[in-house]
Amino acid sequence: MRRLLALPLLLLAAPSAADDLKASDPVKLDITIYRDPYRDSGSIELDNLGGFAVITETRRVTIPAGKHRLRFEGVVDGIIPESAIVTGLPGGVIEKNQDADLLSPSALLRAARGRMISLTRTDPVTGKKVRVPAEIVSASPDGVVFKSKQGTESLRCSGMPETFRYDTGLSSVPARPTLSVQTRSPRAVEATVTLTYVAEQFDWGANYTMKVNDDGKTLDFGGWITLANGNSVSLENAQVRVVAGKLSREDYERLTGPSEQVVARCWPMQKTSDIPEKPGRPYQLVRPDRFTGNAYLNGDITVTAYKRSESLQNSPLAVTAVSADSLEQLGDLKLYRLPYPSTVAARQMKQVRLIDLKGVAYERAFWVDAAIDTDKFDDEWTHPSLYYHLRNDKAHGLGLPIPGGSYLVEQDQIGLSMAVDETRGSDRAVGEVIGIEGPENDDLSWRQRLVEVRKEGTRLVRSYVIEVRNASARPAVFWATPDGAPNLVRASSLPLVSEQGRQRWRLEVPANGATQLSFSAVSE
């Protein structure tokens, strides 16, 4: 009889809810960073990163038999929960959820509803501070309501200074970004679990140096990438990859909106006209009184649900090196892999070497636009723009996809490497030409003159001459591009050649000499 009664007692003792399990911290991390597709080659702003990353974490967990909630603490706070994929669980995933209410003033207030606080307020008769027990009834963007022996009131609506502190800890509010999943295991198991997800607030950019050699024909080409992490979580000892190219993305704002802030809607002391409103921000966020003790309970808390509001700080850029052989194909995109684990620290940038090539062939050329439909010229000699002309193939020493970025041109002067010019360029695939604008050069000058205008039927035919003079002791290359449709050019003393998808004339200008180009064009 005693044995028969034992079974109902065991059934009554069985838990009605799933047990909480905590996975270990990541034992292995992989991160692939995609650039902001709308930033082009502009500079990275740490407090406004428009790129994203695909992160894969490997963790370990002991799972008893039964239904459990498995918590992954310390995921990146920019996570898009809908993107999370968990593998390695024997029973699979029943459901998943991001615990977005991290340790913040607003989250603490929401979690404290129905709990007792110590309310510190000013006695309107004596003017002294008094502390009374109170219960938080509601906490929302519309205000905070509490109940005490004086009745139900709104926080800071008495016209006198008042604040509060928590009397007990709120363990339900996580201190770190957390993703949780429901799982059911048919047996007890020691599992190695893989969590993969997309996270925002990442980016990377490219910077290049071109050191011109004394031979006037080659340069040393260096490439650096800057990794940026705008989240509050560091990714330590991770295998890092970056992807060059533009990837089509949808708008995830509706999925990743921040948690609502609890706001005090009443004015504690001044009149409303005394307090200037900050654009896009409520007048006063609710924070508890500061006091010594548990950091969970005081007001000196800086972790929020998704994004920190303060400016992200630039840290000194750590420098490591990457081999050019780390390039891989990823569909129509290009992927660069760092050859060893690296740390992408929270709210910081890190710089790594992407390319280090010596003796890359280049051509020093001057480029101008040639008018084909105007009669007005000032007949003055001007200096054309100088460009460093690199063909991106192995025969000329390159042959790598070059992500868009900034270029710094350097040259030795009196034994020192001096910066000559800085400019920006767009993505360049293998086989394309990289044209980097250099400084203005006084050695070369040019002008365009109108020689003749005649009429052919209903259209005008104009004849022009472009004259180029070279005061340098070395020959120069001069490119002229028709400023209009090339098919309007009737005749020219030199043939048009295709260069970077456009038709151009190429002129060889001898050292300390001159040359010219004559052509005619019709007007539409």
C-alpha positions in Angstrom: 0.0 0.0 0.0 2.9 2.3 0.8 4.3 1.7 -2.7 1.0 2.5 -4.3 0.9 5.9 -2.6 4.4 6.8 -3.7 3.5 7.2 -7.4 0.9 10.0 -7.0 3.3 11.8 -4.7 6.1 11.7 -7.3 3.7 13.0 -9.9 2.7 15.9 -7.7 6.4 16.7 -7.2 7.2 16.8 -10.9 8.0 20.3 -12.2 5.3 22.0 -14.3 7.6 24.3 -16.2 10.8 23.7 -18.2 14.0 23.9 -16.3 16.5 26.6 -17.1 19.9 25.5 -18.4 22.9 27.7 -19.2 25.2 26.9 -22.1 28.9 27.5 -21.5 30.6 30.6 -22.9 31.8 30.1 -26.5 34.7 27.7 -26.9 35.0 28.7 -30.5 34.0 31.8 -32.5 33.7 32.5 -36.2 32.7 35.9 -37.5 32.1 37.0 -41.1 31.7 40.8 -41.5 29.8 42.4 -44.4 30.3 46.1 -45.3 27.6 48.7 -45.2 26.3 48.6 -48.8 25.4 52.3 -48.7 28.6 53.7 -47.3 30.7 53.1 -50.5 34.2 54.2 -49.6 33.4 56.8 -47.0 34.9 56.7 -43.5 33.5 54.4 -40.8 31.4 56.1 -38.0 31.5 53.9 -34.9 28.3 55.2 -33.5 26.4 54.6 -36.8 27.6 51.3 -38.3 25.5 50.0 -41.2 27.1 46.7 -41.8 26.4 43.3 -40.2 28.1 40.1 -39.3 27.3 36.4 -39.4 28.5 34.9 -36.1 28.9 31.2 -35.3 29.4 30.2 -31.6 30.3 26.8 -30.5 29.3 26.1 -26.9 29.0 23.1 -24.5 26.1 22.2 -22.3 24.9 19.3 -20.1 21.3 18.5 -20.9 19.2 16.2 -18.6 16.3 14.3 -20.1 13.1 16.3 -20.5 12.0 19.7 -21.6 14.3 22.6 -20.8 14.9 26.3 -21.6 18.6 26.6 -22.8 20.1 30.1 -22.3 22.9 31.4 -24.5 24.3 34.3 -22.4 26.7 36.9 -23.9 25.4 36.9 -27.5 26.1 40.1 -29.4 23.5 42.7 -28.5 22.8 43.6 -32.1 21.5 40.1 -32.8 18.5 39.6 -35.0 16.8 36.8 -33.1 14.8 35.6 -36.1 18.1 34.7 -37.8 19.3 32.4 -35.1 20.0 28.7 -36.0 20.9 26.2 -33.3 22.3 22.8 -34.1 23.6 19.9 -32.0 20.6 19.6 -29.7 19.4 15.9 -29.6 15.8 17.0 -29.4 16.0 20.0 -31.7 14.5 23.5 -31.0 10.9 23.9 -30.0 10.9 27.7 -29.8 13.5 30.6 -29.4 13.4 34.0 -27.8 15.7 36.9 -27.2 15.7 38.2 -23.6 16.0 41.8 -24.7 15.4 43.4 -21.3 19.0 43.7 -20.2 20.2 45.4 -17.1 19.0 49.0 -17.7 17.0 51.5 -15.6 13.9 50.9 -17.8 14.2 47.2 -17.7 14.6 47.2 -13.9 11.5 49.3 -13.5 9.4 47.0 -15.7 10.7 44.0 -13.7 9.9 45.7 -10.4 6.2 46.1 -11.0 4.4 44.8 -8.0 7.5 45.0 -5.8 8.3 47.3 -2.9 10.7 50.2 -3.2 12.0 52.9 -0.8 10.6 56.2 -2.0 12.7 59.3 -0.9 10.7 62.5 -1.1 10.6 66.0 0.4 8.1 66.7 3.1 6.1 69.8 1.9 5.7 71.1 5.4 9.2 70.6 6.9 11.3 70.5 3.7 13.2 67.5 5.0 13.8 64.3 3.1 11.7 61.4 4.2 11.8 57.8 3.1 8.6 55.8 2.8 7.9 52.3 1.5 5.9 52.1 -1.7 4.9 49.6 -4.4 5.4 50.2 -8.1 2.0 49.8 -9.8 3.0 50.5 -13.4 6.1 51.6 -15.4 5.8 52.6 -19.1 6.7 55.4 -21.5 3.6 57.2 -20.1 5.1 57.4 -16.6 5.7 55.5 -13.3 2.8 55.0 -10.9 3.4 53.9 -7.3 1.2 53.2 -4.3 2.0 54.1 -0.7 0.1 54.8 2.5 -0.7 58.3 1.1 -2.5 56.7 -1.9 -1.7 56.1 -5.5 0.5 58.7 -7.2 2.7 59.3 -10.3 6.4 59.5 -9.7 7.8 63.1 -9.6 4.4 64.7 -10.0 4.2 66.2 -6.5 6.2 69.3 -7.5 8.9 68.4 -5.0 12.1 66.4 -5.5 11.7 62.6 -5.1 13.5 59.5 -6.1 13.7 55.8 -5.1 15.8 52.8 -4.7 15.1 49.1 -4.9 14.9 47.1 -1.7 15.6 43.7 -3.3 17.5 42.3 -6.3 15.8 41.6 -9.6 17.4 38.4 -10.8 15.0 38.1 -13.7 16.8 40.9 -15.5 19.8 39.5 -17.4 23.1 41.4 -17.1 24.2 40.1 -20.6 22.5 39.8 -23.9 20.8 36.4 -23.9 19.1 34.2 -26.4 17.0 31.3 -25.1 15.5 28.3 -26.8 13.1 25.6 -25.7 14.3 22.0 -26.3 13.2 18.5 -25.3 15.9 15.9 -24.9 15.0 12.2 -24.9 18.0 11.4 -22.8 20.7 13.0 -20.7 23.6 14.1 -22.9 26.7 16.2 -22.9 26.2 18.3 -26.1 28.4 20.5 -28.2 26.0 23.1 -29.6 26.5 25.5 -32.5 24.6 28.8 -32.5 24.7 30.9 -35.8 23.0 34.3 -36.1 23.1 37.6 -37.9 24.0 40.7 -35.8 24.0 44.4 -36.7 26.4 47.2 -35.8 29.4 45.9 -37.6 31.4 47.2 -40.5 34.7 47.2 -42.2 36.6 49.4 -44.6 39.7 49.4 -46.7 42.7 51.7 -46.8 45.6 51.5 -49.3 49.1 52.9 -49.6 50.9 53.3 -52.9 54.6 54.0 -52.4 56.1 55.1 -55.8 59.5 53.7 -56.5 62.4 55.6 -57.9 62.3 53.7 -61.2 59.1 55.6 -62.2 57.5 52.4 -63.3 56.6 50.4 -60.2 55.2 51.0 -56.8 54.6 49.1 -53.5 50.9 48.4 -53.0 49.7 47.9 -49.4 46.2 47.3 -48.2 44.7 47.5 -44.8 41.2 46.7 -43.5 39.6 48.3 -40.5 37.2 46.1 -38.5 34.6 47.9 -36.5 32.3 46.5 -33.7 29.7 48.9 -32.3 28.2 46.3 -29.9 28.9 46.0 -26.2 30.1 42.4 -26.5 33.7 41.5 -27.6 34.4 38.5 -29.8 37.6 37.1 -28.5 40.0 34.8 -30.3 37.6 34.5 -33.3 38.3 33.3 -36.8 37.5 36.5 -38.7 36.5 36.8 -42.4 35.5 39.9 -44.3 33.4 40.0 -47.5 34.0 42.4 -50.3 31.2 43.3 -52.7 27.6 44.6 -52.3 25.0 42.2 -50.8 21.3 42.9 -51.2 19.6 43.4 -47.8 16.0 43.9 -46.6 15.0 46.4 -43.9 15.3 44.8 -40.4 14.3 47.8 -38.4 10.9 46.4 -37.6 12.6 43.3 -36.1 15.3 45.0 -34.1 13.6 48.0 -32.5 14.9 48.9 -29.0 12.8 48.2 -25.9 10.7 51.1 -24.8 12.1 53.5 -22.2 10.3 54.2 -19.0 9.9 58.0 -18.7 8.8 60.4 -16.0 6.2 62.6 -17.6 5.9 65.2 -14.8 8.1 68.1 -14.0 10.1 67.7 -10.8 11.1 71.3 -10.1 11.1 73.9 -12.9 8.4 75.1 -15.2 8.3 73.4 -18.6 9.7 76.5 -20.3 12.8 76.3 -18.1 13.8 72.9 -19.6 14.9 72.8 -23.2 13.7 69.7 -24.9 16.3 67.6 -26.7 15.1 66.6 -30.2 13.8 63.0 -30.4 14.2 62.4 -26.7 11.8 62.6 -23.8 12.5 65.2 -21.1 13.6 62.9 -18.4 14.4 59.2 -18.1 13.7 57.5 -14.8 16.7 56.3 -12.9 16.8 55.2 -9.3 18.7 56.8 -6.5 22.4 55.9 -6.3 23.6 54.2 -3.2 26.4 51.8 -2.3 25.6 48.2 -2.7 24.6 45.8 -5.4 25.3 47.2 -8.8 22.0 45.6 -10.0 20.1 48.0 -7.8 21.9 51.4 -8.1 21.5 54.0 -10.7 25.0 53.7 -12.1 24.0 51.2 -14.8 25.1 51.6 -18.4 24.0 48.5 -20.2 20.8 48.9 -22.2 18.6 46.6 -24.3 20.2 47.1 -27.7 22.4 50.1 -28.4 24.3 52.4 -26.1 23.3 56.0 -26.5 26.7 57.5 -25.7 29.3 58.0 -28.4 31.5 55.1 -29.1 35.2 55.6 -28.4 38.0 55.2 -30.9 40.7 53.0 -29.4 44.3 52.8 -30.7 44.2 50.6 -33.8 45.9 47.2 -33.3 47.8 46.0 -36.3 48.2 42.5 -37.6 49.1 41.0 -41.0 47.1 39.0 -43.6 48.4 37.1 -46.6 47.0 37.9 -50.0 46.6 34.1 -50.4 43.6 34.3 -47.9 41.2 35.2 -50.7 38.2 32.9 -51.4 35.3 33.0 -53.7 31.8 33.4 -52.1 29.3 33.4 -55.0 29.7 36.8 -56.7 31.4 38.2 -53.6 35.0 37.9 -52.4 36.0 36.7 -49.0 39.2 37.4 -47.1 40.2 35.2 -44.2 42.5 36.2 -41.4 45.0 33.3 -41.1 44.9 33.1 -37.3 42.3 33.9 -34.5 41.8 37.6 -33.6 39.7 39.6 -31.2 37.1 42.1 -32.4 36.7 44.1 -29.3 33.5 45.8 -28.2 33.0 49.4 -29.3 36.4 49.5 -31.0 38.1 49.4 -34.3 41.0 47.1 -35.3 43.2 47.3 -38.3 44.8 44.3 -40.1 46.9 44.1 -43.2 45.2 42.8 -46.3 47.7 43.2 -49.1 51.4 43.7 -49.2 52.8 43.6 -52.8 56.1 44.9 -54.1 56.9 46.0 -57.6 53.4 46.6 -58.9 53.6 48.1 -62.4 51.8 51.4 -63.0 51.5 54.1 -65.6 51.7 57.8 -64.7 49.1 59.5 -66.9 47.3 62.8 -67.2 43.6 62.8 -68.0 41.3 65.5 -69.3 37.8 65.8 -70.8 37.7 67.2 -74.3 34.7 69.3 -75.4 33.0 68.3 -78.6 30.0 70.7 -78.8 31.1 74.2 -77.8 32.5 77.3 -79.5 33.7 79.0 -76.3 37.3 78.6 -75.1 39.4 81.0 -73.0 42.5 79.9 -74.9 44.5 79.6 -71.7 46.9 76.8 -70.8 45.9 74.7 -67.8 47.4 71.8 -65.9 45.6 68.4 -66.3 44.8 66.0 -63.5 47.5 63.4 -62.8 46.5 59.8 -62.3 48.3 56.6 -61.3 47.1 54.0 -63.7 47.2 50.3 -62.4 45.9 47.3 -64.3 44.5 44.8 -61.9 46.0 41.6 -63.2 48.8 39.2 -62.2 50.9 40.2 -65.2 51.2 43.7 -63.7 51.7 42.5 -60.1 48.1 42.7 -58.8 45.3 40.3 -59.8 43.2 40.6 -56.7 39.7 42.0 -56.1 40.3 45.5 -54.6 37.4 46.7 -52.3 36.7 50.4 -52.5 38.5 52.6 -50.0 40.9 55.4 -49.5 44.3 55.6 -51.2 47.4 57.4 -49.9 50.1 58.0 -52.5 53.6 58.2 -51.0 57.0 59.1 -52.6 60.6 59.4 -51.2 61.7 62.9 -50.9 65.2 63.7 -49.5 65.3 60.2 -48.0 61.9 60.4 -46.3 58.6 58.8 -47.3 56.3 61.8 -47.9 52.5 61.7 -48.5 51.9 63.1 -52.0 48.1 62.9 -52.2 45.0 61.1 -50.8 41.9 60.1 -52.6 39.1 57.5 -52.7 38.3 54.7 -55.2 35.4 52.2 -55.7 35.5 48.4 -55.9 37.7 47.1 -58.7 37.5 43.5 -59.9 40.4 41.5 -61.4 41.1 42.7 -65.0 39.8 46.2 -64.4 41.9 49.4 -64.3 42.5 51.3 -61.1 42.8 55.0 -61.7 44.0 56.9 -58.6 44.1 60.7 -58.8 47.4 62.3 -57.8 48.5 65.8 -57.1 48.4 68.7 -59.6 51.6 68.7 -61.7 53.0 71.9 -63.2 55.2 70.2 -65.7 52.4 69.4 -68.1 50.0 71.9 -69.6 47.3 71.8 -72.2 44.6 73.7 -74.0 41.8 73.1 -76.5 41.1 75.4 -79.5 38.3 75.7 -81.9 39.7 75.7 -85.5 36.7 75.6 -87.7 32.9 75.5 -87.7 31.0 74.4 -90.8 27.5 73.3 -91.6 26.5 70.0 -93.1 22.8 69.9 -93.8 21.0 70.7 -90.6 24.0 69.9 -88.3 27.2 71.8 -87.4 30.6 70.2 -87.7 33.3 71.7 -85.4 37.0 71.0 -85.7 39.3 71.2 -82.7 42.9 71.0 -81.7 44.3 69.9 -78.4 47.8 71.0 -77.6 50.0 69.5 -74.9 53.3 70.7 -73.6 55.7 68.8 -71.4 58.4 70.7 -69.3 59.6 67.6 -67.6 62.8 65.6 -68.4 60.8 62.4 -68.8 58.0 61.6 -71.3 54.4 61.6 -70.3 51.1 59.9 -71.2 48.1 62.1 -71.8 44.5 60.8 -72.0 41.7 62.9 -73.5 38.0 61.7 -73.2 35.3 63.1 -75.5 32.9 65.0 -73.2 29.8 63.5 -75.0 28.8 60.6 -77.1 31.9 59.2 -78.9 29.9 58.4 -82.0 29.7 62.1 -82.7 33.4 62.2 -83.4 33.8 62.3 -87.2 37.6 62.2 -87.6 40.7 62.4 -85.5 44.5 62.3 -85.9 44.6 59.5 -83.4 42.2 56.5 -83.0 39.9 56.3 -80.0 40.7 53.3 -77.7 38.5 51.7 -75.1 39.7 52.3 -71.5 37.7 51.5 -68.4 34.5 51.2 -70.5 35.0 54.6 -72.2 36.5 55.8 -75.5 39.6 57.9 -75.1 42.5 59.3 -77.0 46.0 58.4 -75.9 48.8 60.9 -76.5 52.5 60.3 -76.0 54.2 63.5 -75.0 58.0 63.5 -75.3 60.3 64.9 -72.6 60.7 68.6 -72.9 58.5 68.5 -76.0 54.9 69.0 -77.2 52.3 67.1 -79.2 48.8 67.7 -80.4 45.5 66.0 -81.3 43.1 67.2 -84.0 39.5 66.0 -84.4 36.1 67.0 -85.6 32.7 66.3 -84.2 29.1 66.9 -85.2 26.4 68.4 -83.0 23.0 66.6 -82.7 
